[in-house]
Amino acid sequence: MAKDANYIKLINTQRWRTLRLKKLQAQPLCECDECKANGKITPAEAVHHIVPVESVTTIEQMEVLMFDFDNLMSVSHECHARIHQEMFSHSKENVKKANEKRTQRFIDKFL
């Protein structure tokens, strides 16, 4: 993601760096479903937003998602890359979900 200017501003704040560190200290192992299912113990190196920060339309909504500890998941770099790759998959199901999100963002912003 990381194309939205507001997201970039938020991710570069001290508030985010502090929260990210707290999450990694609280959960130092990868929490992704694949690692859990396979009993794989992998150190977490990244923090993933479960509900993407850029999935909402206003800066206020983005801040809520960005700084919500319960919206964070500690993951390895490998799992983080895989999660984002799956999010942007062009499968029929993912395209449908993306279109629904775009439509809802439009409705929220303009209607």
Z-matrix of the N, CA and C atoms (Angstrom, degrees):
N
C 1 1.442
C 2 1.525 1 108.24
N 3 1.301 2 117.65 1 -115.65
C 4 1.462 3 124.51 2 172.51
C 5 1.524 4 115.06 3 53.42
N 6 1.299 5 117.84 4 31.40
C 7 1.459 6 119.87 5 176.88
C 8 1.524 7 111.44 6 -100.93
N 9 1.298 8 117.29 7 -19.93
C 10 1.451 9 122.54 8 -178.43
C 11 1.525 10 109.80 9 -77.17
N 12 1.330 11 117.03 10 130.77
C 13 1.465 12 121.67 11 -177.71
C 14 1.527 13 111.73 12 -61.18
N 15 1.326 14 117.59 13 -37.97
C 16 1.460 15 120.58 14 178.75
C 17 1.524 16 111.20 15 -65.45
N 18 1.323 17 116.29 16 -40.57
C 19 1.468 18 120.57 17 177.42
C 20 1.526 19 109.93 18 -61.28
N 21 1.304 20 116.86 19 -45.06
C 22 1.470 21 121.16 20 -178.61
C 23 1.529 22 110.07 21 -61.39
N 24 1.337 23 116.90 22 -41.52
C 25 1.464 24 120.07 23 177.49
C 26 1.525 25 110.74 24 -61.56
N 27 1.341 26 117.20 25 -45.24
C 28 1.459 27 121.10 26 -177.55
C 29 1.524 28 112.27 27 -66.41
N 30 1.315 29 117.26 28 -40.59
C 31 1.465 30 121.25 29 -176.28
C 32 1.529 31 111.49 30 -70.78
N 33 1.337 32 116.60 31 -17.27
C 34 1.464 33 120.92 32 -179.96
C 35 1.527 34 113.50 33 -100.29
N 36 1.331 35 116.91 34 16.86
C 37 1.463 36 120.24 35 179.83
C 38 1.528 37 111.48 36 -92.50
N 39 1.313 38 114.50 37 156.42
C 40 1.471 39 119.75 38 175.17
C 41 1.529 40 109.86 39 -63.97
N 42 1.318 41 116.14 40 -35.13
C 43 1.472 42 120.28 41 178.77
C 44 1.523 43 110.38 42 -57.61
N 45 1.346 44 117.69 43 -44.09
C 46 1.465 45 120.88 44 178.96
C 47 1.527 46 110.23 45 -67.01
N 48 1.327 47 118.13 46 -45.49
C 49 1.467 48 120.63 47 -178.22
C 50 1.530 49 110.79 48 -59.66
N 51 1.331 50 116.64 49 -39.59
C 52 1.464 51 121.27 50 178.88
C 53 1.527 52 110.82 51 -66.28
N 54 1.330 53 116.51 52 -46.38
C 55 1.465 54 120.70 53 179.84
C 56 1.527 55 110.99 54 -63.77
N 57 1.321 56 116.87 55 -42.25
C 58 1.461 57 122.11 56 178.68
C 59 1.531 58 110.38 57 -58.52
N 60 1.311 59 116.86 58 -45.98
C 61 1.460 60 121.34 59 179.00
C 62 1.525 61 111.13 60 -62.57
N 63 1.344 62 116.79 61 -42.93
C 64 1.469 63 120.60 62 177.73
C 65 1.531 64 111.25 63 -59.40
N 66 1.342 65 116.15 64 -41.37
C 67 1.465 66 119.63 65 179.91
C 68 1.524 67 110.52 66 -64.63
N 69 1.329 68 117.16 67 -45.80
C 70 1.469 69 120.39 68 -179.39
C 71 1.527 70 111.45 69 -65.94
N 72 1.316 71 117.65 70 -32.92
C 73 1.462 72 120.47 71 176.46
C 74 1.524 73 110.91 72 -71.34
N 75 1.334 74 116.73 73 -38.42
C 76 1.463 75 121.30 74 179.67
C 77 1.524 76 111.60 75 -70.42
N 78 1.346 77 116.67 76 -35.90
C 79 1.471 78 121.74 77 -178.63
C 80 1.528 79 108.03 78 -137.33
N 81 1.336 80 117.20 79 87.76
C 82 1.468 81 120.22 80 -176.34
C 83 1.527 82 115.02 81 -79.78
N 84 1.320 83 117.61 82 -3.91
C 85 1.468 84 121.12 83 179.63
C 86 1.518 85 111.09 84 -110.17
N 87 1.324 86 116.08 85 151.12
C 88 1.462 87 122.17 86 -179.40
C 89 1.524 88 110.46 87 -58.60
N 90 1.318 89 115.46 88 131.59
C 91 1.465 90 121.99 89 -178.73
C 92 1.521 91 113.40 90 -104.37
N 93 1.327 92 118.18 91 8.23
C 94 1.465 93 119.37 92 -175.67
C 95 1.526 94 110.66 93 -66.65
N 96 1.323 95 115.29 94 153.43
C 97 1.464 96 121.55 95 -177.67
C 98 1.524 97 112.23 96 -59.94
N 99 1.326 98 116.59 97 -38.80
C 100 1.462 99 120.16 98 -178.10
C 101 1.532 100 111.49 99 -64.34
N 102 1.314 101 117.00 100 -45.43
C 103 1.470 102 120.19 101 178.69
C 104 1.529 103 110.48 102 -64.23
N 105 1.335 104 116.46 103 -43.47
C 106 1.462 105 120.27 104 179.00
C 107 1.527 106 111.11 105 -60.69
N 108 1.327 107 116.74 106 -46.58
C 109 1.466 108 121.72 107 -177.04
C 110 1.526 109 111.89 108 -63.42
N 111 1.327 110 116.41 109 -34.22
C 112 1.462 111 120.68 110 -177.77
C 113 1.523 112 112.78 111 -94.99
N 114 1.320 113 117.44 112 4.36
C 115 1.454 114 121.31 113 -179.31
C 116 1.524 115 112.39 114 63.16
N 117 1.318 116 115.98 115 25.35
C 118 1.462 117 121.89 116 -177.93
C 119 1.523 118 109.87 117 -82.52
N 120 1.328 119 116.40 118 128.52
C 121 1.458 120 121.45 119 178.80
C 122 1.518 121 107.52 120 -105.24
N 123 1.343 122 115.19 121 108.63
C 124 1.460 123 121.79 122 -175.70
C 125 1.525 124 109.20 123 -128.58
N 126 1.323 125 117.66 124 132.90
C 127 1.463 126 119.07 125 176.66
C 128 1.531 127 110.92 126 -62.03
N 129 1.324 128 116.26 127 138.78
C 130 1.469 129 121.34 128 176.42
C 131 1.522 130 108.50 129 -84.84
N 132 1.322 131 115.19 130 134.81
C 133 1.459 132 121.29 131 -179.96
C 134 1.526 133 111.66 132 -124.00
N 135 1.321 134 116.00 133 -9.19
C 136 1.461 135 120.83 134 -176.69
C 137 1.527 136 108.60 135 -136.27
N 138 1.317 137 114.86 136 163.07
C 139 1.462 138 120.94 137 176.01
C 140 1.523 139 107.50 138 -123.36
N 141 1.322 140 115.03 139 124.39
C 142 1.472 141 122.50 140 -176.36
C 143 1.521 142 109.42 141 -105.86
N 144 1.339 143 116.33 142 137.85
C 145 1.463 144 121.43 143 172.56
C 146 1.527 145 107.88 144 -84.41
N 147 1.303 146 116.58 145 118.59
C 148 1.464 147 121.73 146 -178.05
C 149 1.524 148 110.29 147 -61.59
N 150 1.318 149 116.44 148 -51.99
C 151 1.459 150 121.06 149 171.69
C 152 1.525 151 105.32 150 -95.37
N 153 1.321 152 117.92 151 114.58
C 154 1.468 153 120.27 152 -174.82
C 155 1.525 154 113.03 153 -56.63
N 156 1.313 155 114.85 154 135.34
C 157 1.465 156 121.70 155 -179.57
C 158 1.524 157 110.38 156 -60.76
N 159 1.297 158 117.46 157 -36.00
C 160 1.459 159 121.36 158 -177.97
C 161 1.530 160 113.53 159 -82.20
N 162 1.323 161 116.60 160 7.61
C 163 1.464 162 118.97 161 179.40
C 164 1.522 163 112.19 162 -84.38
N 165 1.335 164 116.75 163 -4.45
C 166 1.463 165 120.99 164 179.62
C 167 1.524 166 109.86 165 -112.85
N 168 1.317 167 116.74 166 171.33
C 169 1.461 168 119.78 167 -169.81
C 170 1.518 169 115.46 168 -102.26
N 171 1.329 170 118.83 169 -27.04
C 172 1.468 171 119.09 170 -175.28
C 173 1.526 172 111.13 171 -108.60
N 174 1.322 173 115.65 172 157.11
C 175 1.462 174 120.83 173 178.01
C 176 1.531 175 110.57 174 -62.86
N 177 1.323 176 116.90 175 -34.72
C 178 1.468 177 120.39 176 178.29
C 179 1.527 178 111.06 177 -63.81
N 180 1.335 179 116.36 178 -43.70
C 181 1.462 180 120.17 179 177.58
C 182 1.527 181 110.74 180 -65.99
N 183 1.325 182 116.09 181 -37.95
C 184 1.464 183 120.31 182 178.57
C 185 1.530 184 110.69 183 -62.90
N 186 1.322 185 116.96 184 -42.12
C 187 1.464 186 120.85 185 179.49
C 188 1.522 187 111.07 186 -62.22
N 189 1.324 188 116.62 187 -40.19
C 190 1.467 189 120.14 188 179.09
C 191 1.528 190 109.63 189 -59.44
N 192 1.328 191 116.84 190 -48.97
C 193 1.469 192 120.24 191 -179.85
C 194 1.524 193 112.20 192 -68.20
N 195 1.317 194 117.03 193 -39.44
C 196 1.470 195 121.54 194 -177.17
C 197 1.521 196 111.88 195 -61.19
N 198 1.337 197 116.47 196 -42.67
C 199 1.453 198 120.48 197 -170.65
C 200 1.529 199 114.04 198 -106.72
N 201 1.316 200 117.35 199 14.39
C 202 1.464 201 122.05 200 176.76
C 203 1.527 202 108.78 201 -86.48
N 204 1.330 203 116.43 202 108.83
C 205 1.465 204 121.74 203 -178.01
C 206 1.533 205 111.16 204 -55.31
N 207 1.322 206 116.92 205 -35.33
C 208 1.466 207 121.00 206 -179.06
C 209 1.524 208 112.96 207 -73.64
N 210 1.324 209 117.56 208 -8.91
C 211 1.463 210 122.15 209 177.52
C 212 1.531 211 111.08 210 -96.92
N 213 1.321 212 116.55 211 10.98
C 214 1.463 213 120.71 212 -176.35
C 215 1.523 214 111.40 213 -111.39
N 216 1.322 215 114.57 214 147.58
C 217 1.457 216 121.73 215 177.86
C 218 1.525 217 108.09 216 -137.50
N 219 1.329 218 116.86 217 125.19
C 220 1.460 219 121.35 218 175.40
C 221 1.523 220 108.51 219 -75.16
N 222 1.335 221 116.28 220 130.66
C 223 1.468 222 120.64 221 -177.90
C 224 1.525 223 110.45 222 -143.77
N 225 1.314 224 114.94 223 159.89
C 226 1.466 225 120.21 224 172.80
C 227 1.526 226 107.93 225 -76.65
N 228 1.337 227 116.50 226 162.67
C 229 1.469 228 119.25 227 177.48
C 230 1.527 229 110.28 228 -60.18
N 231 1.322 230 116.51 229 -40.88
C 232 1.471 231 120.83 230 -179.31
C 233 1.527 232 111.38 231 -61.30
N 234 1.311 233 116.47 232 -46.79
C 235 1.472 234 120.21 233 -179.56
C 236 1.528 235 111.05 234 -68.33
N 237 1.325 236 116.93 235 -36.72
C 238 1.464 237 120.09 236 178.80
C 239 1.528 238 110.26 237 -62.03
N 240 1.319 239 116.23 238 -44.19
C 241 1.469 240 120.14 239 178.47
C 242 1.524 241 110.57 240 -63.28
N 243 1.328 242 116.90 241 -41.39
C 244 1.469 243 120.81 242 -179.82
C 245 1.522 244 111.23 243 -65.78
N 246 1.322 245 116.92 244 -42.27
C 247 1.471 246 121.04 245 179.28
C 248 1.525 247 109.76 246 -59.46
N 249 1.332 248 116.77 247 -46.16
C 250 1.465 249 119.84 248 -179.28
C 251 1.523 250 111.61 249 -68.74
N 252 1.310 251 117.34 250 -34.03
C 253 1.463 252 120.29 251 177.09
C 254 1.527 253 109.75 252 -64.39
N 255 1.316 254 116.81 253 -42.46
C 256 1.465 255 120.80 254 178.58
C 257 1.529 256 110.79 255 -66.49
N 258 1.335 257 116.95 256 -35.73
C 259 1.462 258 120.75 257 179.35
C 260 1.525 259 111.21 258 -62.94
N 261 1.327 260 115.88 259 -33.07
C 262 1.458 261 120.16 260 -177.27
C 263 1.522 262 112.29 261 -103.43
N 264 1.313 263 115.66 262 18.22
C 265 1.462 264 120.85 263 177.59
C 266 1.528 265 109.23 264 -63.34
N 267 1.305 266 115.92 265 148.19
C 268 1.461 267 120.71 266 179.57
C 269 1.531 268 112.18 267 -98.59
N 270 1.333 269 115.65 268 26.14
C 271 1.456 270 118.54 269 175.47
C 272 1.533 271 108.29 270 -65.67
N 273 1.306 272 116.10 271 158.52
C 274 1.463 273 121.40 272 -178.33
C 275 1.531 274 110.67 273 -56.53
N 276 1.311 275 116.62 274 -42.13
C 277 1.463 276 121.34 275 -178.77
C 278 1.534 277 111.27 276 -66.04
N 279 1.323 278 117.73 277 -44.29
C 280 1.465 279 121.06 278 -179.54
C 281 1.520 280 111.95 279 -68.56
N 282 1.310 281 117.37 280 -36.86
C 283 1.469 282 120.81 281 177.21
C 284 1.529 283 109.26 282 -64.08
N 285 1.320 284 116.69 283 -42.45
C 286 1.460 285 120.84 284 178.75
C 287 1.529 286 110.66 285 -61.97
N 288 1.330 287 117.39 286 -45.48
C 289 1.462 288 121.19 287 178.92
C 290 1.530 289 111.08 288 -62.25
N 291 1.320 290 116.75 289 -43.50
C 292 1.468 291 121.00 290 179.80
C 293 1.518 292 110.84 291 -62.45
N 294 1.326 293 117.10 292 -41.16
C 295 1.468 294 121.07 293 178.51
C 296 1.527 295 111.08 294 -65.07
N 297 1.318 296 116.40 295 -39.41
C 298 1.465 297 120.30 296 178.03
C 299 1.527 298 110.56 297 -64.13
N 300 1.348 299 117.20 298 -40.98
C 301 1.460 300 120.73 299 178.05
C 302 1.523 301 111.21 300 -64.94
N 303 1.329 302 116.61 301 -42.86
C 304 1.466 303 120.22 302 178.97
C 305 1.521 304 110.78 303 -61.22
N 306 1.328 305 116.14 304 -43.15
C 307 1.467 306 120.99 305 179.43
C 308 1.526 307 110.10 306 -62.63
N 309 1.321 308 117.41 307 -43.98
C 310 1.454 309 120.55 308 -179.38
C 311 1.530 310 110.94 309 -65.46
N 312 1.322 311 117.76 310 -40.64
C 313 1.470 312 120.63 311 177.72
C 314 1.525 313 110.05 312 -61.82
N 315 1.328 314 116.79 313 -40.18
C 316 1.458 315 120.70 314 177.99
C 317 1.532 316 110.01 315 -62.54
N 318 1.315 317 116.06 316 -46.99
C 319 1.472 318 120.80 317 179.08
C 320 1.520 319 110.36 318 -59.57
N 321 1.329 320 116.68 319 -46.38
C 322 1.469 321 120.82 320 -179.53
C 323 1.528 322 111.82 321 -61.53
N 324 1.307 323 116.14 322 -36.79
C 325 1.452 324 119.92 323 -174.95
C 326 1.520 325 113.65 324 -83.06
N 327 1.328 326 117.20 325 -38.56
C 328 1.463 327 120.21 326 -170.62
C 329 1.527 328 115.56 327 -114.24
N 330 1.271 329 119.66 328 -16.26
C 331 1.475 330 119.76 329 -176.72
C 332 1.510 331 112.81 330 -112.79
